[in-house]
Amino acid sequence: METNTSYDPSFAREVFENVDSGEEIKMCMQCGMCAASCPLREHMDYPPRQIFSMIRAGKRDMVLNANSIMMCTSCYTCQVRCPRGIPVIDVMHGLAHYAISKGILTRKDTAVFGREFWQQIYKTGRIDEKDLSRRYFFADGIITGIKKSLQMARMGIIMLLHGRMKILPEKKIKGIKSLRSMLDKAMQTGKGGSEV
């Protein structure tokens, strides 16, 4: 890791202007409560407080390529325990969304799954497990798709037997136009998920 942490305001301004709740990192006092609280801290390359420090130091590439910003599971433990009440989850998700919008995919599988999930919600208002799996598995090509499908075949059969996956395609929900209108408005305000 780079040790030079001199202040460079350009990337911080970029985050404040383009990332949901980005300005909230100004309140971080580097106590480390978020890092200590996170159940995934051992898998992150940088804990949230370090991400915030790196933003202030202008480490744009390091921040936007960090796996940490794609790992947040929204458990809210960090946010509940933050003595300053910083919406850590919003910032981390905002950074992930911003990185994806810039074409940076540190965890490509997560980004692909999220995109396919939101496209299905937008299209029908619900998730079709078999179609979502198919699109996700085959996103990297036919050979990879076949391998992933075979690896998950047993789970697919169990889901089918327990009624968790239907054979026929899912139908659109009633009021799909209203849902799409809400999702479009959310995307316009910058609060939405992946682009649909």
C-alpha positions as CSV (number, residue, x, y, z in Angstrom):
1,M,0.0,0.0,0.0
2,E,1.1,3.5,-0.7
3,T,2.4,5.3,2.4
4,N,2.2,8.9,1.0
5,T,-1.1,10.2,2.4
6,S,-0.7,13.9,1.5
7,Y,-4.0,15.7,1.0
8,D,-5.2,16.0,-2.7
9,P,-8.7,17.5,-2.8
10,S,-9.5,16.7,-6.4
11,F,-10.7,13.1,-5.9
12,A,-12.5,14.1,-2.7
13,R,-14.4,16.7,-4.6
14,E,-15.2,14.1,-7.3
15,V,-16.6,11.8,-4.6
16,F,-18.6,14.6,-2.9
17,E,-20.2,15.6,-6.2
18,N,-20.9,12.1,-7.7
19,V,-21.3,9.5,-4.9
20,D,-24.4,9.1,-2.8
21,S,-23.7,10.5,0.7
22,G,-20.1,11.2,-0.4
23,E,-19.9,14.4,1.6
24,E,-20.6,12.5,4.8
25,I,-17.1,11.1,4.8
26,K,-16.0,14.6,6.0
27,M,-17.4,13.6,9.4
28,C,-15.2,10.5,9.7
29,M,-12.8,10.8,12.7
30,Q,-10.9,7.5,11.8
31,C,-12.0,5.7,15.0
32,G,-12.1,2.3,13.2
33,M,-15.5,1.3,14.5
34,C,-16.7,0.5,11.0
35,A,-13.8,-1.8,10.4
36,A,-14.1,-3.6,13.7
37,S,-17.9,-4.1,13.2
38,C,-17.8,-5.4,9.6
39,P,-18.3,-9.2,9.3
40,L,-16.4,-9.1,6.0
41,R,-13.4,-7.1,7.3
42,E,-11.0,-10.0,6.8
43,H,-12.0,-10.2,3.1
44,M,-11.7,-6.5,2.3
45,D,-8.5,-5.1,1.0
46,Y,-9.3,-1.8,2.8
47,P,-11.8,-1.2,5.6
48,P,-14.3,1.7,5.1
49,R,-12.3,4.2,7.3
50,Q,-9.2,3.6,5.2
51,I,-11.3,4.0,2.0
52,F,-12.4,7.4,3.4
53,S,-8.8,8.3,4.2
54,M,-7.7,7.3,0.7
55,I,-10.4,9.5,-0.8
56,R,-9.0,12.5,1.1
57,A,-5.5,11.6,0.0
58,G,-6.6,11.5,-3.7
59,K,-6.0,7.7,-4.2
60,R,-8.6,7.5,-6.9
61,D,-7.4,4.3,-8.6
62,M,-6.9,2.5,-5.3
63,V,-10.4,3.4,-4.1
64,L,-12.3,2.7,-7.3
65,N,-10.5,-0.7,-7.8
66,A,-10.8,-1.8,-4.2
67,N,-12.8,-5.0,-3.6
68,S,-14.1,-3.4,-0.4
69,I,-16.6,-1.1,-2.2
70,M,-18.2,-4.2,-3.8
71,M,-18.4,-6.3,-0.7
72,C,-20.9,-4.5,1.5
73,T,-23.9,-6.7,2.4
74,S,-25.9,-3.9,4.0
75,C,-26.0,-5.5,7.4
76,Y,-25.9,-1.9,8.9
77,T,-23.6,-2.9,11.8
78,C,-21.0,-0.2,10.9
79,Q,-23.7,2.4,10.5
80,V,-25.4,1.6,13.8
81,R,-22.1,1.7,15.7
82,C,-20.6,4.8,14.0
83,P,-20.3,7.5,16.7
84,R,-20.8,10.1,14.0
85,G,-23.7,8.5,12.3
86,I,-22.1,8.3,8.9
87,P,-24.2,6.3,6.4
88,V,-21.2,4.0,5.6
89,I,-23.4,1.7,3.6
90,D,-24.7,4.5,1.4
91,V,-21.1,5.7,0.8
92,M,-19.8,2.2,0.0
93,H,-22.7,1.4,-2.3
94,G,-22.4,4.8,-3.9
95,L,-18.7,4.2,-4.6
96,A,-19.4,0.8,-6.1
97,H,-22.1,2.3,-8.4
98,Y,-19.7,5.2,-9.3
99,A,-16.9,2.7,-10.1
100,I,-19.2,0.6,-12.3
101,S,-20.4,3.8,-14.1
102,K,-16.8,4.5,-14.9
103,G,-16.3,0.9,-16.3
104,I,-14.4,-0.4,-13.3
105,L,-15.5,-3.9,-12.3
106,T,-13.4,-5.1,-9.4
107,R,-15.9,-8.0,-8.8
108,K,-17.3,-8.6,-12.2
109,D,-19.6,-11.5,-11.1
110,T,-21.3,-9.2,-8.5
111,A,-21.8,-6.5,-11.1
112,V,-23.1,-8.9,-13.7
113,F,-25.5,-10.5,-11.2
114,G,-26.8,-7.1,-10.0
115,R,-27.3,-5.9,-13.6
116,E,-29.3,-9.0,-14.6
117,F,-31.3,-8.9,-11.3
118,W,-32.4,-5.2,-11.9
119,Q,-33.1,-5.9,-15.6
120,Q,-35.6,-8.6,-14.6
121,I,-37.2,-6.4,-11.9
122,Y,-37.6,-3.6,-14.5
123,K,-38.9,-6.0,-17.2
124,T,-41.5,-8.0,-15.1
125,G,-41.5,-6.7,-11.6
126,R,-40.3,-10.0,-10.2
127,I,-37.4,-12.5,-10.5
128,D,-37.5,-15.6,-12.6
129,E,-34.8,-17.7,-11.0
130,K,-34.1,-19.9,-13.9
131,D,-33.8,-17.0,-16.4
132,L,-31.7,-15.0,-13.9
133,S,-29.4,-18.0,-13.4
134,R,-29.1,-18.6,-17.2
135,R,-28.3,-15.0,-18.0
136,Y,-25.8,-14.8,-15.1
137,F,-24.1,-18.2,-15.9
138,F,-23.8,-17.4,-19.7
139,A,-22.6,-13.8,-19.4
140,D,-19.0,-15.0,-20.0
141,G,-19.8,-17.2,-22.9
142,I,-21.3,-20.6,-23.7
143,I,-18.5,-22.8,-22.3
144,T,-18.4,-21.0,-19.0
145,G,-22.2,-21.0,-18.9
146,I,-22.3,-24.8,-19.3
147,K,-19.7,-25.3,-16.6
148,K,-21.5,-23.1,-14.1
149,S,-24.9,-24.7,-15.0
150,L,-23.6,-28.1,-14.4
151,Q,-22.0,-27.1,-11.0
152,M,-25.4,-25.7,-9.9
153,A,-27.7,-28.3,-11.4
154,R,-28.3,-30.1,-8.1
155,M,-29.4,-26.9,-6.5
156,G,-31.7,-26.1,-9.5
157,I,-33.4,-29.4,-9.2
158,I,-34.0,-28.9,-5.4
159,M,-35.4,-25.5,-6.0
160,L,-37.7,-26.9,-8.7
161,L,-38.9,-29.7,-6.5
162,H,-39.6,-27.3,-3.6
163,G,-41.5,-24.9,-5.8
164,R,-38.8,-22.2,-5.5
165,M,-38.3,-22.2,-9.3
166,K,-41.0,-22.4,-11.9
167,I,-40.8,-24.1,-15.3
168,L,-42.9,-21.5,-17.1
169,P,-41.6,-17.9,-17.4
170,E,-42.7,-15.4,-14.8
171,K,-45.5,-13.0,-15.9
172,K,-45.4,-9.2,-15.4
173,I,-46.9,-8.0,-12.2
174,K,-50.0,-5.8,-12.3
175,G,-48.9,-2.2,-12.2
176,I,-45.6,-2.8,-14.0
177,K,-45.8,0.7,-15.6
178,S,-46.0,2.3,-12.2
179,L,-43.0,0.3,-11.0
180,R,-41.0,1.3,-14.0
181,S,-41.9,4.9,-13.5
182,M,-40.7,4.7,-9.9
183,L,-37.4,3.0,-11.0
184,D,-36.9,5.6,-13.8
185,K,-37.4,8.4,-11.3
186,A,-35.0,6.8,-8.9
187,M,-32.4,6.5,-11.6
188,Q,-32.8,10.2,-12.5
189,T,-32.3,11.3,-9.0
190,G,-29.1,9.2,-8.7
191,K,-30.5,7.0,-6.0
192,G,-31.1,3.9,-8.2
193,G,-29.2,0.6,-8.5
194,S,-27.5,-0.6,-11.6
195,E,-28.6,0.7,-14.9
196,V,-31.5,-1.2,-16.5
